[in-house]
Amino acid sequence: MTLQHGAFLDFDSVHPADLDLGPLRATLAHWRLYPSTAPDAVAERLRGVEVAVSNKVVLDRAALAAADRLRLVCIAATGTNNVDLAAARELGVVVSNVAGYATPAVVQHVFASLLALTTRLGEHCAAARDGTWSRSPFFCVLDFPLRELTGLTLGIVGYGELGQGVARVAAAFGMRVLIAARASGDDRPGRVPLDALLSQADVVSLHLPLTDATRNLIGARELGLMRPDAVLINTARGGIVDESALLAALVKGRLGGAALDVLAVEPPPADHLLLRAGLPNLLVTPHVAWASQAARQRLLNAVAANIAAFARGTPANRVA
């Protein structure tokens, strides 16, 4: 199958400046690499295009139906919530995603966040800078209790590629790992119901997609099940956690800490309730867990491989 024209709708979202674009450019004769695409420009930019690549640009039913030559959508990510998969199937448009490209980066970020919280890294750095250490009668500052990971229980919600990667590193730290069952009927060995996991875990790490079933999965009730010194880490999707309920739990001392790399709306408003909270036990990073240079190169190479596979008549990583 010969494909000629492609459009990457939000090319700058993968920060292409430090990437090798050769594999992607080699897949098609003509590429339009748009830095970003506003919703009202999607239909125009898909006109005459056979392959569309999107990281986070929404491709809804109307956009897909208006694309007169579209054959393949490549999601430059693992999550598929920005593409109407049902509409793509009805319209005969193949959709492929990329999985596993960011596992090392995300696992590293999970433990960087967890270690920052359990070692009280922010408070200790501040104590060194603000004169607290200089005024100490001892050689050290012991105002902020530290916790060791060894012996703690880590609950993983979402045990795919990323969840398994986190579990492997947790074992190296000497942590006990619990895996959440997918639903009430999931009786696989080693899986525990979500409520039981939340009540037992010292650390809960989320690694599941955002769907209607997982939206606000961690709300006020679920946070209330967690131990008051427990830590919640979310590197998955922001909508999985009820942000207002999380802030309330932190402010009232019902949760030990939280680290979020994702928020429900991205980019968030400058006055977002979590960004202005000013809590030492709340870390918020701007959706960068996936974004090492190596991971972004693997992502771009995998998108190119998906296009090549489709051109050969053997679509890979197909989700629709």
VOLOKOL-415978 format. One record per residue: z, y, x of N, C-alpha, C in turn. Coordinates in steps of 0.2 Angstrom, whole numbers, padded with zeros to 4 digits, always signed. Layout:
# VOLOKOL-415978
ZYXZYXZYX;...
This chain:
# VOLOKOL-415978
+0000-0006+0004+0000+0000+0000+0000+0006+0004;-0005+0011+0003-0005+0017+0007-0001+0023+0003;+0003+0025+0007+0007+0031+0004+0005+0037+0009;+0004+0043+0006+0002+0049+0010+0007+0054+0010;+0010+0056+0004+0014+0062+0003+0021+0061+0002;+0026+0064+0005+0033+0063+0004+0036+0070+0004;+0042+0070+0001+0046+0077+0001+0053+0075+0002;+0057+0078+0007+0064+0077+0008+0067+0083+0005;+0071+0083-0001+0073+0089-0005+0078+0092-0002;+0083+0089+0002+0088+0093+0005+0089+0091+0012;+0084+0092+0016+0084+0090+0023+0089+0092+0027;+0091+0098+0026+0096+0101+0031+0103+0098+0029;+0104+0094+0024+0110+0091+0023+0112+0085+0028;+0107+0083+0031+0108+0078+0037+0108+0081+0044;+0108+0088+0044+0108+0092+0050+0103+0089+0055;+0097+0090+0054+0092+0087+0058+0091+0089+0065;+0094+0095+0067+0093+0098+0073+0094+0093+0079;+0099+0089+0078+0101+0084+0084+0099+0077+0082;+0094+0076+0078+0091+0070+0076+0084+0069+0079;+0082+0062+0080+0075+0060+0082+0072+0059+0075;+0067+0064+0074+0063+0063+0067+0057+0059+0067;+0056+0056+0073+0050+0052+0074+0049+0046+0069;+0054+0042+0068+0054+0037+0064+0052+0039+0057;+0055+0044+0054+0053+0047+0048+0046+0049+0047;+0045+0054+0052+0038+0057+0052+0032+0051+0052;+0034+0046+0055+0029+0041+0056+0027+0037+0050;+0031+0037+0045+0030+0033+0039+0025+0036+0034;+0024+0043+0034+0019+0046+0030+0014+0051+0033;+0008+0052+0031+0004+0057+0034+0006+0064+0033;+0009+0065+0027+0011+0072+0025+0018+0072+0023;+0022+0076+0026+0029+0077+0024+0031+0085+0022;+0034+0086+0017+0037+0092+0016+0045+0092+0016;+0047+0095+0021+0055+0094+0023+0058+0101+0021;+0061+0101+0015+0064+0107+0012+0071+0107+0014;+0074+0113+0017+0081+0113+0019+0085+0112+0013;+0084+0114+0007+0088+0113+0001+0083+0114-0005;+0085+0111-0011+0081+0112-0017+0086+0114-0023;+0085+0120-0026+0088+0121-0032+0086+0117-0038;+0090+0116-0043+0088+0112-0049+0082+0114-0052;+0081+0121-0052+0074+0123-0056+0068+0122-0052;+0069+0120-0045+0063+0119-0041+0061+0112-0040;+0065+0107-0043+0064+0100-0041+0058+0098-0044;+0056+0099-0050+0050+0097-0053+0044+0099-0049;+0044+0105-0047+0038+0108-0044+0037+0105-0037;+0043+0103-0034+0042+0100-0027+0041+0093-0027;+0041+0090-0033+0040+0083-0034+0032+0082-0036;+0029+0087-0038+0022+0087-0040+0018+0084-0034;+0014+0079-0036+0009+0076-0031+0013+0072-0025;+0019+0071-0026+0023+0067-0021+0024+0060-0023;+0022+0055-0018+0023+0048-0019+0030+0046-0017;+0033+0049-0012+0040+0047-0010+0044+0053-0010;+0050+0053-0013+0055+0058-0013+0061+0055-0010;+0064+0060-0005+0070+0058-0002+0075+0063-0004;+0081+0061-0006+0086+0065-0009+0093+0063-0006;+0097+0067-0003+0104+0066-0001+0108+0067-0008;+0108+0073-0010+0113+0075-0016+0109+0078-0021;+0103+0080-0020+0099+0084-0026+0098+0079-0032;+0100+0081-0038+0100+0077-0044+0093+0076-0046;+0091+0070-0047+0085+0068-0050+0086+0065-0057;+0086+0069-0062+0087+0066-0069+0081+0064-0072;+0081+0062-0078+0076+0059-0082+0070+0064-0082;+0071+0070-0083+0066+0075-0084+0062+0076-0077;+0066+0076-0072+0063+0077-0066+0058+0071-0064;+0061+0065-0065+0057+0059-0063+0051+0058-0068;+0052+0060-0074+0046+0060-0079+0041+0065-0077;+0043+0070-0074+0038+0076-0073+0034+0074-0066;+0037+0070-0062+0034+0068-0056+0027+0064-0057;+0022+0067-0056+0015+0063-0058+0013+0057-0054;+0015+0057-0048+0013+0052-0043+0019+0048-0040;+0025+0050-0042+0031+0047-0038+0031+0039-0039;+0032+0036-0033+0032+0029-0033+0039+0026-0031;+0042+0030-0026+0048+0028-0023+0053+0034-0022;+0059+0033-0024+0065+0038-0022+0069+0034-0017;+0070+0038-0011+0075+0035-0006+0081+0040-0006;+0087+0037-0008+0093+0041-0008+0095+0040-0001;+0096+0046+0002+0099+0047+0009+0106+0046+0009;+0109+0041+0006+0116+0040+0005+0117+0033+0002;+0123+0031+0002+0125+0025-0002+0126+0026-0009;+0129+0031-0011+0131+0033-0018+0124+0034-0022;+0124+0032-0028+0118+0033-0032+0118+0037-0038;+0124+0041-0039+0126+0044-0045+0121+0051-0046;+0117+0053-0041+0113+0059-0042+0106+0057-0044;+0105+0050-0045+0098+0048-0048+0099+0044-0054;+0095+0046-0059+0095+0042-0066+0092+0036-0065;+0096+0030-0063+0093+0024-0062+0089+0021-0068;+0092+0022-0074+0089+0019-0080+0082+0022-0081;+0082+0028-0080+0075+0032-0081+0070+0029-0076;+0073+0029-0070+0068+0026-0064+0065+0020-0066;+0069+0015-0069+0067+0008-0070+0062+0009-0076;+0063+0013-0081+0058+0013-0087+0052+0017-0084;+0052+0021-0079+0046+0024-0077+0043+0021-0072;+0045+0015-0069+0042+0011-0064+0043+0014-0057;+0048+0018-0056+0049+0021-0050+0055+0017-0046;+0053+0015-0040+0058+0011-0036+0063+0016-0033;+0069+0014-0033+0075+0018-0030+0078+0013-0025;+0079+0016-0018+0082+0012-0013+0087+0017-0010;+0093+0014-0008+0098+0018-0005+0099+0015+0002;+0104+0018+0005+0106+0016+0012+0114+0014+0012;+0115+0008+0015+0122+0006+0015+0124+0004+0022;+0130+0005+0024+0133+0003+0030+0131+0007+0036;+0128+0013+0035+0126+0017+0041+0132+0021+0044;+0137+0022+0040+0142+0027+0042+0149+0023+0043;+0149+0017+0043+0155+0013+0043+0159+0015+0049;+0157+0015+0055+0161+0017+0061+0164+0024+0060;+0160+0029+0057+0162+0036+0057+0168+0036+0051;+0166+0033+0045+0171+0034+0040+0178+0030+0042;+0177+0024+0045+0184+0021+0047+0188+0025+0051;+0184+0028+0056+0187+0033+0061+0191+0039+0057;+0187+0041+0053+0190+0047+0049+0196+0045+0045;+0196+0039+0042+0202+0037+0038+0208+0037+0042;+0207+0034+0048+0213+0033+0052+0215+0040+0056;+0210+0044+0057+0212+0050+0060+0216+0054+0055;+0214+0054+0049+0218+0057+0043+0225+0054+0042;+0225+0047+0042+0231+0044+0041+0236+0045+0047;+0234+0045+0053+0238+0046+0059+0240+0054+0059;+0236+0058+0057+0238+0065+0057+0244+0066+0052;+0244+0063+0046+0249+0063+0041+0256+0060+0044;+0255+0054+0046+0261+0050+0048+0264+0052+0054;+0260+0055+0059+0263+0058+0065+0265+0066+0064;+0264+0068+0058+0265+0075+0056+0262+0080+0062;+0256+0078+0063+0252+0082+0068+0252+0089+0067;+0250+0092+0061+0250+0099+0060+0256+0102+0062;+0262+0099+0059+0268+0103+0060+0270+0103+0067;+0269+0097+0071+0271+0097+0078+0267+0102+0082;+0260+0102+0081+0256+0107+0084+0259+0114+0083;+0260+0116+0077+0263+0122+0075+0269+0124+0079;+0274+0119+0079+0280+0119+0083+0279+0121+0090;+0274+0118+0093+0272+0120+0100+0270+0127+0101;+0266+0129+0096+0263+0136+0096+0268+0142+0094;+0272+0140+0089+0276+0146+0086+0283+0147+0090;+0284+0144+0095+0290+0145+0099+0296+0140+0097;+0295+0136+0092+0300+0131+0091+0302+0127+0097;+0297+0124+0100+0298+0120+0106+0301+0124+0111;+0299+0130+0113+0302+0134+0118+0309+0135+0117;+0311+0136+0111+0318+0137+0109+0323+0131+0108;+0320+0125+0109+0323+0119+0108+0328+0118+0114;+0334+0116+0112+0339+0114+0118+0338+0108+0121;+0333+0104+0119+0331+0097+0122+0323+0098+0124;+0321+0092+0127+0314+0092+0129+0309+0091+0124;+0312+0090+0118+0307+0088+0112+0309+0091+0106;+0305+0091+0101+0306+0094+0094+0306+0088+0089;+0312+0086+0086+0312+0081+0081+0314+0083+0074;+0311+0088+0072+0312+0091+0066+0308+0088+0060;+0302+0084+0062+0298+0081+0058+0297+0074+0059;+0300+0070+0055+0301+0063+0056+0294+0059+0056;+0293+0055+0061+0286+0051+0062+0287+0044+0059;+0281+0042+0056+0281+0035+0054+0276+0031+0058;+0278+0025+0060+0273+0020+0063+0269+0016+0058;+0263+0015+0059+0258+0011+0055+0260+0004+0055;+0263+0001+0060+0265-0006+0061+0270-0007+0055;+0268-0012+0051+0273-0015+0046+0272-0011+0039;+0267-0006+0039+0266-0003+0033+0261-0007+0029;+0261-0006+0022+0256-0009+0018+0250-0005+0016;+0244-0007+0017+0238-0003+0016+0235-0006+0010;+0234-0002+0005+0230-0004-0001+0223-0001-0001;+0218-0006-0002+0211-0004-0001+0208-0005-0008;+0206+0001-0011+0202+0000-0018+0195+0001-0016;+0191-0004-0017+0184-0004-0015+0183-0008-0009;+0182-0014-0009+0181-0019-0003+0174-0021-0001;+0170-0015-0001+0163-0017+0002+0163-0016+0009;+0158-0013+0012+0157-0012+0019+0162-0008+0022;+0164-0002+0019+0168+0003+0021+0176+0000+0021;+0177-0003+0015+0184-0005+0014+0186-0011+0019;+0181-0015+0020+0182-0021+0025+0183-0018+0032;+0179-0013+0034+0180-0010+0040+0187-0007+0041;+0189-0003+0036+0196-0001+0036+0201-0006+0037;+0200-0012+0034+0205-0017+0034+0205-0020+0041;+0199-0021+0044+0199-0023+0051+0204-0019+0056;+0203-0012+0055+0207-0008+0060+0214-0008+0058;+0215-0009+0051+0222-0009+0049+0226-0015+0052;+0222-0021+0052+0225-0027+0055+0227-0025+0063;+0223-0022+0066+0224-0020+0073+0231-0016+0074;+0232-0012+0069+0238-0008+0069+0244-0012+0067;+0243-0018+0065+0249-0022+0062+0251-0020+0055;+0246-0018+0051+0247-0016+0044+0246-0022+0040;+0249-0023+0034+0248-0028+0029+0243-0025+0024;+0238-0029+0023+0232-0026+0018+0232-0029+0012;+0232-0025+0006+0231-0027+0000+0224-0025-0003;+0221-0029-0007+0214-0027-0009+0215-0027-0017;+0212-0022-0020+0213-0021-0027+0207-0025-0031;+0209-0029-0036+0205-0032-0040+0200-0027-0044;+0194-0029-0045+0189-0025-0048+0191-0023-0056;+0194-0028-0059+0195-0028-0066+0200-0033-0068;+0203-0033-0074+0208-0037-0076+0206-0045-0076;+0199-0046-0076+0197-0053-0075+0195-0055-0068;+0197-0051-0063+0195-0053-0056+0201-0057-0053;+0200-0063-0053+0205-0068-0051+0204-0071-0044;+0200-0067-0040+0198-0070-0033+0204-0070-0029;+0205-0075-0025+0211-0075-0020+0211-0069-0016;+0217-0067-0015+0219-0061-0011+0218-0054-0015;+0216-0054-0021+0215-0048-0025+0221-0047-0029;+0224-0041-0030+0229-0039-0034+0227-0034-0039;+0230-0034-0045+0229-0028-0050+0230-0021-0047;+0226-0016-0049+0227-0010-0046+0234-0007-0047;+0237-0008-0053+0244-0005-0054+0249-0009-0048;+0248-0015-0047+0252-0018-0042+0251-0016-0035;+0245-0015-0034+0243-0012-0027+0246-0005-0026;+0246-0001-0031+0248+0006-0031+0256+0006-0030;+0259+0002-0033+0266+0002-0033+0269-0001-0026;+0265-0005-0023+0267-0009-0017+0265-0005-0010;+0260-0001-0011+0256+0001-0005+0260+0007-0002;+0260+0008+0005+0263+0014+0008+0257+0018+0009;+0251+0016+0009+0245+0020+0010+0240+0017+0006;+0236+0021+0002+0231+0019-0002+0224+0022+0000;+0219+0018+0001+0213+0021+0004+0207+0019-0001;+0203+0024-0003+0198+0023-0009+0191+0023-0006;+0188+0017-0008+0181+0016-0005+0176+0013-0010;+0176+0016-0016+0172+0014-0022+0168+0020-0024;+0162+0018-0028+0157+0023-0030+0160+0027-0036;+0157+0033-0037+0159+0036-0043+0155+0034-0049;+0158+0031-0054+0154+0029-0060+0159+0031-0066;+0156+0030-0072+0160+0032-0078+0167+0028-0078;+0167+0022-0075+0173+0018-0075+0178+0020-0070;+0175+0023-0064+0180+0025-0059+0182+0033-0059;+0179+0037-0063+0180+0044-0064+0188+0045-0066;+0191+0049-0062+0198+0050-0063+0202+0043-0063;+0200+0038-0059+0203+0032-0059+0211+0033-0056;+0212+0038-0052+0218+0039-0049+0220+0046-0053;+0224+0045-0058+0227+0051-0062+0234+0051-0062;+0237+0055-0066+0244+0056-0066+0248+0049-0067;+0246+0045-0071+0249+0038-0072+0249+0034-0066;+0243+0034-0063+0243+0030-0057+0247+0033-0051;+0246+0039-0050+0250+0043-0045+0258+0041-0046;+0260+0041-0052+0267+0040-0054+0269+0033-0052;+0264+0028-0051+0266+0021-0049+0267+0021-0042;+0264+0026-0038+0265+0026-0031+0272+0027-0028;+0273+0025-0022+0280+0027-0019+0280+0034-0017;+0286+0037-0018+0286+0044-0016+0285+0046-0009;+0285+0041-0005+0283+0043+0002+0276+0040+0004;+0272+0038-0001+0266+0035+0000+0260+0040+0002;+0255+0038+0005+0249+0042+0007+0243+0040+0003;+0239+0045+0000+0233+0043-0003+0227+0046+0001;+0222+0042+0003+0216+0044+0007+0210+0043+0003;+0206+0048+0002+0200+0048-0002+0194+0050+0002;+0190+0045+0005+0184+0047+0008+0178+0045+0004;+0179+0043-0002+0173+0040-0007+0170+0046-0011;+0172+0047-0016+0169+0053-0021+0175+0057-0024;+0175+0063-0024+0180+0067-0027+0182+0066-0034;+0177+0064-0038+0179+0063-0045+0183+0057-0047;+0184+0053-0042+0189+0047-0043+0196+0049-0043;+0198+0055-0041+0205+0057-0041+0205+0063-0045;+0210+0063-0050+0212+0069-0054+0215+0074-0049;+0212+0079-0048+0214+0084-0042+0221+0088-0045;+0221+0090-0051+0227+0093-0054+0233+0089-0054;+0232+0083-0055+0237+0078-0055+0240+0077-0048;+0235+0076-0044+0237+0075-0037+0241+0081-0034;+0239+0087-0035+0243+0093-0033+0250+0093-0036;+0250+0091-0042+0257+0091-0046+0261+0086-0042;+0259+0080-0041+0263+0075-0037+0265+0077-0031;+0261+0081-0027+0263+0083-0020+0268+0089-0021;+0267+0093-0025+0271+0099-0026+0278+0097-0028;+0279+0092-0032+0285+0089-0035+0288+0084-0031;+0285+0082-0025+0288+0078-0020+0288+0070-0023;+0283+0069-0027+0282+0062-0030+0277+0058-0026;+0274+0061-0020+0269+0058-0016+0270+0061-0009;+0270+0056-0004+0271+0058+0003+0266+0063+0006;+0260+0061+0004+0254+0065+0007+0248+0063+0005;+0243+0067+0006+0236+0065+0004+0231+0068+0009;+0225+0065+0010+0220+0067+0014+0213+0066+0010;+0210+0071+0009+0204+0071+0005+0198+0074+0009;+0193+0070+0009+0186+0072+0012+0181+0074+0007;+0183+0073+0001+0178+0074-0005+0182+0078-0010;+0179+0082-0014+0181+0085-0020+0176+0084-0026;+0179+0085-0032+0175+0084-0038+0169+0088-0038;+0169+0095-0036+0164+0099-0035+0163+0101-0028;+0156+0100-0026+0155+0101-0019+0148+0105-0018;+0148+0111-0015+0154+0114-0011+0159+0117-0017;+0165+0117-0015+0170+0119-0020+0171+0127-0020;+0173+0129-0026+0175+0137-0026+0180+0138-0021;+0180+0144-0018+0184+0146-0013+0192+0146-0015;+0193+0147-0022+0199+0147-0024+0201+0140-0027;+0198+0135-0025+0200+0128-0027+0207+0127-0027;+0210+0124-0032+0218+0123-0032+0220+0119-0025;+0216+0115-0023+0219+0111-0017+0218+0115-0011;+0212+0119-0010+0211+0123-0004+0216+0128-0003;+0219+0131-0009+0224+0136-0008+0231+0134-0009;+0232+0127-0009+0239+0124-0010+0243+0126-0004;+0241+0126+0002+0245+0127+0008+0250+0122+0009;+0249+0116+0008+0254+0111+0009+0253+0107+0016;+0258+0106+0020+0257+0103+0026+0256+0096+0025;+0257+0093+0020+0256+0085+0019+0249+0084+0015;+0245+0089+0014+0239+0089+0011+0233+0091+0016;+0229+0086+0018+0223+0088+0022+0217+0087+0018;+0213+0093+0018+0206+0093+0015+0201+0094+0020;+0196+0090+0021+0190+0091+0026+0184+0091+0022;+0179+0095+0024+0173+0096+0020+0167+0091+0020;+0169+0085+0018+0164+0079+0017+0161+0078+0023;+0165+0076+0028+0162+0075+0035+0163+0068+0038;+0167+0064+0034+0168+0058+0036+0162+0054+0039;+0157+0055+0035+0151+0051+0036+0146+0054+0042;+0148+0060+0045+0143+0064+0048+0143+0064+0055;+0145+0059+0059+0144+0059+0066+0136+0059+0067;+0134+0061+0073+0127+0061+0075+0124+0054+0075;+0128+0049+0077+0126+0042+0077+0124+0040+0070;+0129+0041+0066+0128+0039+0059+0122+0042+0055;+0122+0049+0056+0116+0052+0053+0109+0050+0056;+0109+0048+0062+0103+0045+0065+0101+0038+0062;+0107+0034+0061+0106+0028+0058+0103+0029+0051;+0106+0034+0047+0104+0035+0040+0097+0037+0040;+0094+0041+0044+0087+0043+0044+0083+0037+0046;+0085+0033+0051+0081+0028+0053+0080+0023+0047;+0086+0022+0043+0086+0017+0037+0082+0020+0032;+0082+0026+0030+0077+0029+0026+0070+0028+0027;+0068+0029+0034+0061+0027+0036+0060+0020+0035;+0065+0015+0037+0064+0008+0036+0063+0006+0028;+0066+0010+0024+0065+0009+0017+0058+0010+0014;+0056+0016+0017+0049+0018+0015+0044+0013+0018;+0045+0011+0024+0040+0006+0027+0040-0001+0023;+0046-0003+0021+0046-0009+0017+0043-0008+0011;+0044-0003+0007+0040-0002+0001+0033-0002+0002;+0030+0002+0007+0023+0002+0009+0020-0005+0010;+0024-0010+0013+0022-0017+0014+0023-0021+0008;+0025-0018+0002+0026-0022-0004+0032-0026-0005;+0037-0025+0000+0043-0028+0000+0049-0023+0000;+0050-0020-0006+0056-0015-0006+0062-0017-0004;+0066-0013+0000+0072-0015+0003+0078-0011+0000;+0084-0013+0000+0090-0010-0002+0088-0007-0009;+0085-0010-0013+0083-0008-0020+0089-0008-0025;+0090-0002-0028+0095-0001-0033+0092+0000-0040;+0086+0001-0040+0082+0002-0047+0075+0000-0046;
